[in-house]
Amino acid sequence: MFKPSGKRRDHEPGTQGDVGRDLPGRVRALATQLAGRALTDPRVQDVTGSLRGRGEELRGQVHDRAEQRLEELIEQRRQERGLSPEVDAALAARRHEREQRAAQQQIRAQALQHAATPEERRVLTRVADACPLSGGQPPAPRYTALLDALAPGGDAGREMAVHRAIWGLAERRVLAVSAHGEVDFGPLVTGWPVEGAGKSGADGTPQESEGRTSP
C-alpha cells in the first residue's frame, strides 16, 4: 500500500514557489518605479511646492515676530537709558531687513495671483524661486530649463501647456523673456520699464537688462 511521506516537498525550480519568493522584489521595484513617476508629476510638484512655500512663509512670520519683539525691547531700553550709535545702527539694519523680507513676500504673493491656470502658477513659482525681488535665489531659469522641469520626459501635451503658460504670461507683461532665453518677472510685477524688467541684483534693486522683451 502507498504511504504518503510525512515530509513536505519543496517546489521545483521554476514553479509557483519561486514566483512567490520573487514577489517582494517585484513589488519593491514597482513601488520604486511609481514613486519616480510621482515625483515628476506636475500635480505632485504643485503640492510639494505649495507645502514648502507655506512652511517657509510660516517660518518667516515667526522669525519676523521675534525680530519685531526684539526691536521693541531694544527701543524701550534706548528710550530709558540711551544706547550707543552702533546699537542704533544695528537696530535700524535689522528693521530694514525685516521690512525687506515682508516686501519680498508680498511681491511673491502678488505675482502668483496673476496665474490663470495651474501651468501658469507652476511657471510663476519657478520664476519667483529664482528672483531676488520675491526673495528667490538667482540665476533666473531659462526657457528650456522650465520645459525640462515642468514637462519631464518630453511629453508633447505638457510641453505645449508650458509654452502657452510662458507666452500667455509674457503677453500680459507678467513675465519677460530675454534674447538668451532667461525668464524673469515682467513690468506688471516689477513696475520697471521693459528694458529692466525683472533684472535685479542680490539686494533686489533693479539693474540693466539687455534684450529682454515682453510682448
Salt bridges, closest charged atoms under 4 A:
GLU12 OE2 - ARG9 NH2 3.74
ASP18 OD1 - ARG21 NH2 2.22
ASP41 OD2 - ARG43 NH2 2.98
ASP46 OD2 - ARG122 NE 2.62
GLU57 OE2 - ARG54 NH1 3.34
ASP64 OD1 - HIS63 ND1 3.88
ASP64 OD1 - ARG101 NH2 2.92
GLU67 OE2 - HIS63 NE2 3.92
GLU67 OE2 - ARG94 NH2 2.65
GLU71 OE1 - ARG95 NE 3.95
GLU71 OE1 - ARG98 NH2 2.71
GLU72 OE1 - ARG69 NH1 3.49
GLU75 OE2 - ARG78 NH2 2.40
ASP88 OD1 - ARG78 NE 3.94
GLU119 OE2 - ARG122 NH1 3.53
GLU120 OE1 - ARG172 NH2 2.87
ASP129 OD1 - ARG108 NH2 2.89
GLU182 OE1 - LYS199 NZ 3.33
GLU182 OE1 - ARG212 NH2 3.39
